[in-house]
Amino acid sequence: MDRAAMRLRNSMTRQVEGFVPLDPSNVRLYLCGPTVYDRAHLGNARNVILFDVLFRLLRHDHGLDHVTYVRNFTDVDDKINARAAETGRDISDITEETIGWYHADMDALGNLRPTHEPRATEYIAEMIAMIEGLIASGHAYAAEGHVLFSVAADPQYGSLSGRSVDDMIAGARVEVAPYKRDPMDFVLWKPSGPELPGWDSPWGRGRPGWHIECSAMSKALLGTSFDIHGGGNDLMFPHHENERAQSCCADPDAGHAQIWLHNEMLLVEGRKMSKSLGNFFTVRDLLDQGVPGEVIRFVFLSTHYSKPMDWTEDKAREAKKTLIKWYRQASMSTAQDTNAHPEVLRCLRDDLNTHGALAECFQLYAAGDFGALRGSMNLLGLGFDKVPAWASEPSFEEAELALVTDLLNARDRAKGQKNYAKADQIRDGLAAAGVIVQDTKDGPQLSKSEGFDIEQLNDLWGRI
């Protein structure tokens, strides 16, 4: 499959369609990043992993220097202000700490850093300029220190989410305010009192609304037309609908995002994640509980991004077993060709089918094609320079190895005597005790599983 044959699910058209970059020498992506006041919860990681795979695939196809990926930090927001008031801490201390947490957690999941990570507070001048242009074109108006976008002035409003204005009013928390011309009009700029962060503007000291931030940052770093914009499907309305409206009205001759890519939400053990249900986890919670970042990533990749993903302990346990086998075998491969397998690439180019790509990796493992397995794992962000410590093979102590060797010799004698029932008994007993035996032409290769039990081996020896 060539590069032009890549397909993606476009939220705007509700279709999986061919993707051809506006400029193949500079493919441009924008992902809505976090509001930095607290740890990233598990669901926050899903679109980061999705866009990381997309970033890796596009760099593979177009070259490392021909893809620009932007993911922002919202560092001015009422949630941050509330956290500062609650804790008595300085806002900048909170945002710096939270950005550090976010980087550490996303790095642990195997994500590459984006090309640019702009902070909203660095683009206030660009936001003010965009708002002035919207007022001048009749798409926004100033009222009582606020500036609001006029939804009625955009005939295309609602085209992304596919909702009518009446549906949007019914399904949204619409702020009713006397200075609004229409209940659906949304804030581009709002006044700040002395206790809140603020910047001088033509409408007085204030701060930006949430939606204008991404419009200004994407325009500054990617231009008025770029290739792909994404986030969780909970952002489609109102955030992305509003962002698309103000960007397209600010630059009507440009197209803003060519494709909108939205991922479905996360479940935990079949239920929506909620603190009240006791199934709310941050990424750091799982890492601190000893769940490796590679395992978290594998579980996320096992479900297509367009479907709800159910995080379960069983899935994590099976993912860990699989990765241990893959890492150990791929690390021993002496194959010179460690490129991603063409079938893995085919799956990823077909609407980022990570589930299918993992299925192909299972086939590569079964076929013993460990060079292609290693290359494919690298493309999926599961690569390694050496086997991770958590997946490293535990070594046998001297007495343990001696007992296992005696049992294997007894198995071989039983086979030689055609006592296959006894040979099978020893084989099954070794497996039950957590001894992994791989018979090769050079003799058996031995390794321990997590469930290794020396007492079971002593009992087996006593029974044979």
C-alpha positions as CSV (number, residue, x, y, z in Angstrom):
1,M,0.0,0.0,0.0
2,D,1.4,3.4,-1.0
3,R,1.3,6.5,1.1
4,A,-1.7,8.0,-0.8
5,A,-3.7,4.9,0.2
6,M,-3.8,5.8,3.8
7,R,-7.4,6.0,5.2
8,L,-8.7,7.8,8.3
9,R,-12.2,8.2,9.9
10,N,-13.2,11.8,9.4
11,S,-15.6,13.0,12.0
12,M,-16.7,15.8,9.8
13,T,-17.9,13.5,7.0
14,R,-18.7,10.5,9.2
15,Q,-16.8,8.4,6.7
16,V,-13.5,6.5,6.5
17,E,-11.8,8.3,3.6
18,G,-8.5,8.5,1.8
19,F,-6.0,10.8,3.4
20,V,-3.7,12.8,1.1
21,P,-1.6,15.5,2.9
22,L,-2.0,19.1,1.9
23,D,1.8,19.2,1.6
24,P,3.6,15.8,1.7
25,S,6.8,17.6,2.7
26,N,5.2,18.9,5.9
27,V,2.3,16.8,7.2
28,R,0.7,18.7,10.1
29,L,-1.2,17.4,13.1
30,Y,-2.8,19.1,16.1
31,L,-4.0,17.3,19.2
32,C,-5.9,19.1,22.1
33,G,-3.7,18.7,25.1
34,P,-4.4,18.8,28.8
35,T,-5.5,21.6,31.2
36,V,-2.7,21.4,33.6
37,Y,-4.0,21.4,37.2
38,D,-3.9,17.7,38.1
39,R,-2.6,14.2,37.1
40,A,-3.7,12.8,33.8
41,H,-6.3,10.1,34.3
42,L,-6.2,6.8,32.4
43,G,-8.7,8.0,29.7
44,N,-6.5,11.0,28.9
45,A,-3.9,8.7,27.6
46,R,-6.0,7.2,24.8
47,N,-5.7,10.0,22.3
48,V,-2.1,10.6,23.2
49,I,-1.3,7.0,22.3
50,L,-3.5,7.2,19.2
51,F,-1.7,10.3,17.9
52,D,1.7,8.9,18.8
53,V,1.0,5.9,16.5
54,L,-0.2,8.3,13.8
55,F,2.9,10.5,14.3
56,R,5.2,7.4,14.0
57,L,3.4,6.1,10.9
58,L,3.5,9.4,9.1
59,R,7.2,9.9,10.0
60,H,7.8,6.3,8.6
61,D,6.0,7.2,5.4
62,H,7.1,10.8,4.8
63,G,10.4,11.1,6.7
64,L,11.3,12.2,10.2
65,D,11.7,15.9,9.2
66,H,8.4,16.1,7.2
67,V,5.8,15.8,10.0
68,T,4.9,18.5,12.4
69,Y,2.9,17.5,15.5
70,V,1.5,20.1,17.9
71,R,0.0,19.3,21.3
72,N,-0.8,22.2,23.5
73,F,-0.9,22.8,27.2
74,T,-3.9,24.9,28.5
75,D,-2.2,26.8,31.3
76,V,-4.9,29.5,31.9
77,D,-8.2,28.2,32.9
78,D,-10.8,28.5,35.7
79,K,-9.9,25.0,37.0
80,I,-6.3,26.1,37.5
81,N,-7.5,29.3,39.2
82,A,-9.7,27.2,41.5
83,R,-6.9,24.8,42.4
84,A,-4.6,27.8,43.2
85,A,-7.3,29.3,45.5
86,E,-7.9,26.0,47.1
87,T,-4.3,25.3,47.9
88,G,-2.9,28.8,48.3
89,R,-0.2,27.9,45.7
90,D,1.0,30.1,42.9
91,I,-0.6,29.3,39.5
92,S,2.8,29.0,37.8
93,D,4.0,26.5,40.4
94,I,0.9,24.3,39.8
95,T,1.2,24.4,36.0
96,E,4.9,23.7,36.0
97,E,4.5,20.8,38.4
98,T,1.6,19.4,36.4
99,I,3.4,19.6,33.0
100,G,6.3,17.7,34.6
101,W,3.9,15.0,35.8
102,Y,2.3,14.8,32.4
103,H,5.6,14.4,30.6
104,A,6.8,11.7,32.9
105,D,3.5,9.8,32.6
106,M,3.2,10.0,28.8
107,D,6.9,9.2,28.4
108,A,6.4,6.1,30.5
109,L,3.7,4.9,28.0
110,G,6.2,5.1,25.2
111,N,5.0,8.3,23.6
112,L,7.3,10.5,21.6
113,R,7.3,14.2,22.5
114,P,5.5,16.3,19.9
115,T,7.3,18.7,17.6
116,H,5.8,21.7,19.5
117,E,4.1,21.9,22.9
118,P,2.8,25.4,23.1
119,R,1.4,26.9,26.3
120,A,-1.7,29.1,25.9
121,T,-0.2,31.9,27.9
122,E,2.6,32.2,25.3
123,Y,0.0,33.1,22.6
124,I,-2.2,35.7,24.2
125,A,-1.2,38.3,21.5
126,E,-2.3,35.9,18.7
127,M,-5.6,35.3,20.5
128,I,-6.3,39.0,20.8
129,A,-5.5,39.6,17.1
130,M,-7.8,36.8,16.1
131,I,-10.6,38.1,18.3
132,E,-10.2,41.6,16.8
133,G,-10.5,40.1,13.3
134,L,-13.7,38.3,14.3
135,I,-15.3,41.5,15.6
136,A,-14.3,43.4,12.4
137,S,-15.9,40.7,10.2
138,G,-19.1,40.7,12.3
139,H,-18.6,37.2,13.7
140,A,-18.1,38.5,17.3
141,Y,-19.1,41.4,19.5
142,A,-18.0,43.0,22.7
143,A,-20.3,43.4,25.7
144,E,-19.7,44.4,29.3
145,G,-15.9,43.5,29.2
146,H,-16.6,40.2,27.4
147,V,-16.2,39.3,23.7
148,L,-18.6,36.6,22.4
149,F,-18.7,34.7,19.2
150,S,-22.0,35.1,17.4
151,V,-23.2,31.6,16.5
152,A,-25.9,33.1,14.2
153,A,-23.2,34.7,12.1
154,D,-21.8,31.3,11.1
155,P,-24.2,29.3,8.8
156,Q,-22.0,26.3,9.1
157,Y,-22.2,26.1,12.9
158,G,-23.0,22.5,13.9
159,S,-21.5,20.8,10.8
160,L,-18.8,19.0,12.8
161,S,-21.0,17.6,15.6
162,G,-23.9,17.1,13.3
163,R,-26.3,18.7,15.7
164,S,-29.0,21.4,15.2
165,V,-28.8,24.5,17.3
166,D,-31.9,23.4,19.3
167,D,-30.2,20.0,20.0
168,M,-27.1,21.8,21.1
169,I,-29.0,24.0,23.5
170,A,-30.8,21.0,25.0
171,G,-27.6,18.9,25.3
172,A,-25.2,21.5,26.6
173,R,-24.7,23.6,29.7
174,V,-25.5,26.9,28.1
175,E,-24.5,29.9,30.2
176,V,-27.3,32.4,30.3
177,A,-26.0,35.9,30.6
178,P,-27.7,39.3,30.0
179,Y,-24.9,40.5,27.7
180,K,-25.4,37.6,25.2
181,R,-27.4,38.2,22.1
182,D,-28.1,34.5,21.8
183,P,-27.8,31.7,24.5
184,M,-25.5,29.7,22.2
185,D,-23.0,32.5,21.8
186,F,-19.7,31.6,23.5
187,V,-16.9,33.5,25.2
188,L,-13.8,34.5,23.4
189,W,-12.5,36.9,26.1
190,K,-13.7,37.6,29.6
191,P,-12.7,40.1,32.3
192,S,-10.3,39.3,35.1
193,G,-10.5,40.7,38.6
194,P,-7.3,41.6,40.5
195,E,-7.1,38.1,42.1
196,L,-7.1,36.3,38.7
197,P,-4.5,36.1,35.9
198,G,-5.2,38.7,33.2
199,W,-3.7,40.6,30.2
200,D,-4.4,44.0,28.8
201,S,-6.7,44.0,25.8
202,P,-8.9,46.4,23.8
203,W,-11.8,45.2,26.0
204,G,-10.0,45.7,29.3
205,R,-7.9,43.5,31.5
206,G,-9.0,39.9,31.0
207,R,-8.2,36.4,29.9
208,P,-9.1,34.2,26.9
209,G,-12.0,31.7,26.7
210,W,-11.0,28.1,26.3
211,H,-11.9,27.6,22.6
212,I,-9.9,30.5,21.2
213,E,-6.7,29.1,22.6
214,C,-6.4,26.2,20.2
215,S,-7.5,28.3,17.2
216,A,-4.7,30.7,17.8
217,M,-2.0,28.1,18.6
218,S,-2.8,25.9,15.6
219,K,-2.8,28.9,13.2
220,A,0.5,30.1,14.6
221,L,2.3,26.8,14.4
222,L,0.5,24.9,11.5
223,G,-1.1,27.6,9.4
224,T,-4.7,28.4,8.6
225,S,-5.1,25.0,6.8
226,F,-3.5,21.8,8.1
227,D,-4.1,18.1,7.9
228,I,-5.4,16.5,11.0
229,H,-7.0,17.7,14.3
230,G,-8.0,15.3,17.1
231,G,-9.0,14.6,20.6
232,G,-11.5,12.5,22.5
233,N,-15.1,12.5,21.2
234,D,-16.2,14.3,24.3
235,L,-14.4,17.4,22.8
236,M,-16.4,17.3,19.6
237,F,-19.0,19.6,21.1
238,P,-18.7,22.2,22.2
239,H,-14.9,22.6,22.1
240,H,-14.1,21.5,18.6
241,E,-17.3,22.8,17.1
242,N,-16.6,26.2,18.5
243,E,-12.9,26.0,17.5
244,R,-13.8,25.1,13.9
245,A,-16.3,27.9,13.7
246,Q,-14.1,30.7,15.0
247,S,-11.1,29.5,12.9
248,C,-13.1,29.2,9.7
249,C,-14.7,32.6,10.2
250,A,-11.4,34.2,11.0
251,D,-9.8,32.8,7.8
252,P,-12.7,32.1,5.5
253,D,-10.5,31.3,2.5
254,A,-8.7,28.5,4.4
255,G,-10.0,25.1,5.4
256,H,-8.6,24.8,9.0
257,A,-8.4,21.0,9.6
258,Q,-8.8,18.6,6.7
259,I,-9.7,15.7,8.9
260,W,-11.1,15.6,12.4
261,L,-10.0,12.4,14.3
262,H,-11.9,11.5,17.5
263,N,-11.4,8.5,19.7
264,E,-14.1,6.8,21.8
265,M,-14.1,6.8,25.6
266,L,-12.6,4.5,28.2
267,L,-14.4,2.0,30.4
268,V,-12.9,0.3,33.4
269,E,-14.1,-3.3,34.0
270,G,-17.1,-2.6,31.8
271,R,-18.2,0.6,33.5
272,K,-17.7,4.3,32.9
273,M,-14.7,5.5,35.0
274,S,-15.9,7.3,38.0
275,K,-14.6,8.2,41.4
276,S,-18.0,7.3,42.9
277,L,-17.7,3.8,41.5
278,G,-14.1,3.4,42.9
279,N,-12.8,2.6,39.4
280,F,-11.1,6.0,38.7
281,F,-7.3,5.7,38.0
282,T,-4.7,8.1,36.9
283,V,-1.9,6.9,34.7
284,R,0.5,7.3,37.7
285,D,-1.8,5.2,39.9
286,L,-1.3,2.2,37.6
287,L,2.5,2.8,37.1
288,D,2.9,3.0,40.9
289,Q,1.0,-0.2,41.3
290,G,3.6,-1.9,39.1
291,V,1.7,-2.0,35.8
292,P,4.4,-1.3,33.2
293,G,3.8,1.5,30.7
294,E,4.3,-0.9,27.8
295,V,1.5,-3.1,29.2
296,I,-0.9,-0.1,29.4
297,R,0.0,0.9,25.9
298,F,-0.5,-2.7,24.6
299,V,-4.0,-2.8,26.2
300,F,-4.9,0.5,24.6
301,L,-3.7,-0.6,21.2
302,S,-5.7,-3.8,21.3
303,T,-9.0,-1.9,20.7
304,H,-9.6,0.3,17.6
305,Y,-9.8,3.9,18.6
306,S,-13.3,4.3,17.2
307,K,-14.7,1.8,19.7
308,P,-15.1,2.2,23.5
309,M,-12.0,0.6,25.2
310,D,-12.6,-1.5,28.3
311,W,-9.6,-1.6,30.7
312,T,-9.6,-4.8,32.7
313,E,-7.1,-6.5,35.0
314,D,-7.4,-9.6,32.9
315,K,-6.4,-7.7,29.7
316,A,-3.4,-6.2,31.5
317,R,-2.3,-9.6,32.8
318,E,-2.5,-11.2,29.3
319,A,-0.8,-8.2,27.7
320,K,2.1,-8.6,30.1
321,K,2.5,-12.3,29.4
322,T,2.5,-11.6,25.6
323,L,5.0,-8.8,25.9
324,I,7.4,-10.8,28.0
325,K,7.5,-13.5,25.3
326,W,7.9,-10.9,22.5
327,Y,10.6,-8.9,24.2
328,R,12.7,-12.0,25.0
329,Q,12.5,-13.5,21.5
330,A,12.9,-10.2,19.7
331,S,15.9,-9.3,21.8
332,M,17.7,-12.6,20.8
333,S,17.0,-12.1,17.1
334,T,20.1,-11.7,14.9
335,A,18.1,-10.8,11.8
336,Q,19.5,-7.9,9.8
337,D,16.1,-6.8,8.6
338,T,14.2,-5.2,11.4
339,N,11.7,-3.2,9.4
340,A,8.0,-3.2,10.3
341,H,6.3,-6.0,8.5
342,P,4.2,-4.9,5.4
343,E,1.1,-6.4,6.9
344,V,1.5,-4.3,10.0
345,L,1.9,-1.2,7.9
346,R,-1.2,-2.2,5.9
347,C,-3.3,-2.4,9.1
348,L,-2.0,0.9,10.4
349,R,-2.6,2.7,7.1
350,D,-6.2,1.4,7.2
351,D,-7.7,3.8,9.7
352,L,-5.0,3.1,12.3
353,N,-6.1,-0.4,12.9
354,T,-3.9,-1.1,15.9
355,H,-5.9,-4.2,16.8
356,G,-5.1,-5.7,13.4
357,A,-1.4,-4.7,13.7
358,L,-1.1,-6.5,17.0
359,A,-2.8,-9.6,15.5
360,E,-0.1,-9.5,12.8
361,C,2.6,-9.3,15.5
362,F,1.1,-12.5,17.0
363,Q,1.6,-14.2,13.6
364,L,5.1,-13.0,13.3
365,Y,5.9,-14.4,16.8
366,A,4.3,-17.7,15.9
367,A,6.3,-17.9,12.6
368,G,9.6,-17.0,14.3
369,D,10.0,-13.9,12.3
370,F,11.5,-12.0,15.2
371,G,13.3,-9.3,13.2
372,A,10.0,-8.2,11.6
373,L,8.4,-8.5,15.1
374,R,11.0,-6.1,16.5
375,G,10.5,-3.6,13.7
376,S,6.8,-3.8,14.0
377,M,6.9,-3.3,17.8
378,N,9.1,-0.2,17.3
379,L,6.5,1.3,14.9
380,L,3.8,0.7,17.5
381,G,5.8,2.4,20.2
382,L,6.5,-0.9,22.0
383,G,10.2,-0.9,21.1
384,F,13.2,-1.4,23.3
385,D,17.0,-1.1,23.4
386,K,17.1,-4.0,25.8
387,V,14.5,-6.2,27.5
388,P,12.8,-4.1,30.2
389,A,13.7,-5.1,33.7
390,W,10.1,-6.2,34.4
391,A,10.2,-8.6,31.4
392,S,13.7,-9.9,32.0
393,E,14.0,-13.6,32.6
394,P,14.5,-14.5,36.2
395,S,17.5,-16.7,36.7
396,F,17.4,-20.0,38.5
397,E,19.4,-20.5,41.7
398,E,21.9,-23.3,41.6
399,A,19.7,-25.8,43.6
400,E,16.7,-24.9,41.5
401,L,18.5,-25.5,38.2
402,A,19.9,-28.8,39.5
403,L,16.4,-30.0,40.3
404,V,15.0,-28.9,36.9
405,T,17.9,-30.6,35.1
406,D,17.2,-33.8,37.1
407,L,13.5,-33.7,36.1
408,L,14.4,-33.1,32.4
409,N,16.8,-36.0,32.4
410,A,14.0,-38.2,34.0
411,R,11.7,-37.0,31.2
412,D,14.2,-38.0,28.5
413,R,14.8,-41.4,30.1
414,A,11.0,-41.9,30.2
415,K,10.8,-41.1,26.5
416,G,13.7,-43.4,25.7
417,Q,11.8,-46.2,27.5
418,K,8.6,-45.2,25.6
419,N,6.9,-44.4,28.9
420,Y,5.1,-41.4,27.4
421,A,2.6,-41.1,30.2
422,K,5.5,-40.5,32.7
423,A,7.2,-38.1,30.2
424,D,4.0,-36.1,29.9
425,Q,3.5,-36.1,33.7
426,I,7.0,-34.5,34.1
427,R,6.3,-32.0,31.2
428,D,3.0,-31.0,32.7
429,G,4.4,-30.8,36.2
430,L,7.3,-28.5,35.1
431,A,4.8,-26.2,33.4
432,A,2.5,-26.2,36.5
433,A,5.5,-25.2,38.7
434,G,6.3,-22.2,36.5
435,V,9.2,-23.7,34.4
436,I,9.1,-22.8,30.8
437,V,10.9,-25.3,28.6
438,Q,11.6,-24.7,24.9
439,D,13.1,-27.7,23.2
440,T,15.6,-26.7,20.5
441,K,18.2,-28.5,18.4
442,D,20.8,-27.2,20.8
443,G,19.0,-28.6,23.9
444,P,16.2,-27.2,26.1
445,Q,16.1,-23.5,26.9
446,L,14.8,-22.8,30.4
447,S,13.1,-19.8,31.9
448,K,11.0,-19.0,34.9
449,S,7.5,-17.6,34.8
450,E,6.1,-15.4,37.5
451,G,4.3,-18.4,39.1
452,F,7.5,-20.4,39.7
453,D,7.1,-22.7,42.8
454,I,10.0,-24.8,44.0
455,E,7.7,-26.8,46.3
456,Q,5.7,-28.0,43.4
457,L,9.0,-29.2,41.7
458,N,10.0,-31.1,44.9
459,D,6.6,-32.7,45.0
460,L,6.9,-33.7,41.4
461,W,10.3,-35.2,42.0
462,G,8.9,-37.2,44.9
463,R,6.0,-38.6,42.7
464,I,8.2,-39.8,39.9
